[in-house]
């Protein structure tokens, strides 16, 4: 069984930074892409950022462009999210996800990811 475990969440003041990490354990698998999603209280889960190992292509949701940076290690099935200039509206549970087969343009679709972590809470105070 594959497990994704997130870490690095916490409480930070607006304008601050956090770095989230996600590592895979359990059964060996090969991913083609990994991503971060988030779910704010009372809202649905939304795409934040993704990375494709082929070409190290990265994708971001518009509201985090220029503030968040996604990076990862293909060999370890690990992904990181550096979050800068945090805003109260970034408050959410952040989930990492890994997909084995990438469909062109589908980096933001939950259905393209096979494995999910349990989530880590990020709270940004004003």
Secondary structure as a PSIPRED ss2 file (coil, helix, strand):
# PSIPRED VFORMAT (PSIPRED V4.0)

   1 X C   1.000  0.000  0.000
   2 X E   0.000  0.000  1.000
   3 X E   0.000  0.000  1.000
   4 X E   0.000  0.000  1.000
   5 X E   0.000  0.000  1.000
   6 X E   0.000  0.000  1.000
   7 X E   0.000  0.000  1.000
   8 X C   1.000  0.000  0.000
   9 X C   1.000  0.000  0.000
  10 X E   0.000  0.000  1.000
  11 X E   0.000  0.000  1.000
  12 X E   0.000  0.000  1.000
  13 X E   0.000  0.000  1.000
  14 X C   1.000  0.000  0.000
  15 X C   1.000  0.000  0.000
  16 X C   1.000  0.000  0.000
  17 X C   1.000  0.000  0.000
  18 X E   0.000  0.000  1.000
  19 X E   0.000  0.000  1.000
  20 X E   0.000  0.000  1.000
  21 X E   0.000  0.000  1.000
  22 X E   0.000  0.000  1.000
  23 X E   0.000  0.000  1.000
  24 X E   0.000  0.000  1.000
  25 X E   0.000  0.000  1.000
  26 X E   0.000  0.000  1.000
  27 X C   1.000  0.000  0.000
  28 X C   1.000  0.000  0.000
  29 X C   1.000  0.000  0.000
  30 X C   1.000  0.000  0.000
  31 X C   1.000  0.000  0.000
  32 X C   1.000  0.000  0.000
  33 X E   0.000  0.000  1.000
  34 X E   0.000  0.000  1.000
  35 X E   0.000  0.000  1.000
  36 X E   0.000  0.000  1.000
  37 X E   0.000  0.000  1.000
  38 X E   0.000  0.000  1.000
  39 X E   0.000  0.000  1.000
  40 X C   1.000  0.000  0.000
  41 X C   1.000  0.000  0.000
  42 X C   1.000  0.000  0.000
  43 X C   1.000  0.000  0.000
  44 X C   1.000  0.000  0.000
  45 X E   0.000  0.000  1.000
  46 X E   0.000  0.000  1.000
  47 X E   0.000  0.000  1.000
  48 X E   0.000  0.000  1.000
  49 X E   0.000  0.000  1.000
  50 X E   0.000  0.000  1.000
  51 X E   0.000  0.000  1.000
  52 X E   0.000  0.000  1.000
  53 X C   1.000  0.000  0.000
  54 X H   0.000  1.000  0.000
  55 X H   0.000  1.000  0.000
  56 X H   0.000  1.000  0.000
  57 X E   0.000  0.000  1.000
  58 X E   0.000  0.000  1.000
  59 X E   0.000  0.000  1.000
  60 X E   0.000  0.000  1.000
  61 X C   1.000  0.000  0.000
  62 X H   0.000  1.000  0.000
  63 X H   0.000  1.000  0.000
  64 X H   0.000  1.000  0.000
  65 X C   1.000  0.000  0.000
  66 X C   1.000  0.000  0.000
  67 X C   1.000  0.000  0.000
  68 X E   0.000  0.000  1.000
  69 X E   0.000  0.000  1.000
  70 X E   0.000  0.000  1.000
  71 X E   0.000  0.000  1.000
  72 X E   0.000  0.000  1.000
  73 X E   0.000  0.000  1.000
  74 X H   0.000  1.000  0.000
  75 X H   0.000  1.000  0.000
  76 X H   0.000  1.000  0.000
  77 X C   1.000  0.000  0.000
  78 X E   0.000  0.000  1.000
  79 X E   0.000  0.000  1.000
  80 X E   0.000  0.000  1.000
  81 X E   0.000  0.000  1.000
  82 X E   0.000  0.000  1.000
  83 X E   0.000  0.000  1.000
  84 X C   1.000  0.000  0.000
  85 X C   1.000  0.000  0.000
  86 X C   1.000  0.000  0.000
  87 X C   1.000  0.000  0.000
  88 X H   0.000  1.000  0.000
  89 X H   0.000  1.000  0.000
  90 X H   0.000  1.000  0.000
  91 X C   1.000  0.000  0.000
  92 X E   0.000  0.000  1.000
  93 X E   0.000  0.000  1.000
  94 X E   0.000  0.000  1.000
  95 X E   0.000  0.000  1.000
  96 X E   0.000  0.000  1.000
  97 X E   0.000  0.000  1.000
  98 X E   0.000  0.000  1.000
  99 X E   0.000  0.000  1.000
 100 X C   1.000  0.000  0.000
 101 X C   1.000  0.000  0.000
 102 X C   1.000  0.000  0.000
 103 X C   1.000  0.000  0.000
 104 X C   1.000  0.000  0.000
 105 X C   1.000  0.000  0.000
 106 X C   1.000  0.000  0.000
 107 X C   1.000  0.000  0.000
 108 X C   1.000  0.000  0.000
 109 X C   1.000  0.000  0.000
 110 X H   0.000  1.000  0.000
 111 X H   0.000  1.000  0.000
 112 X H   0.000  1.000  0.000
 113 X C   1.000  0.000  0.000
 114 X C   1.000  0.000  0.000
 115 X E   0.000  0.000  1.000
 116 X E   0.000  0.000  1.000
 117 X E   0.000  0.000  1.000
 118 X C   1.000  0.000  0.000
 119 X C   1.000  0.000  0.000
 120 X E   0.000  0.000  1.000
 121 X E   0.000  0.000  1.000
 122 X E   0.000  0.000  1.000
 123 X E   0.000  0.000  1.000
 124 X E   0.000  0.000  1.000
 125 X E   0.000  0.000  1.000
 126 X C   1.000  0.000  0.000
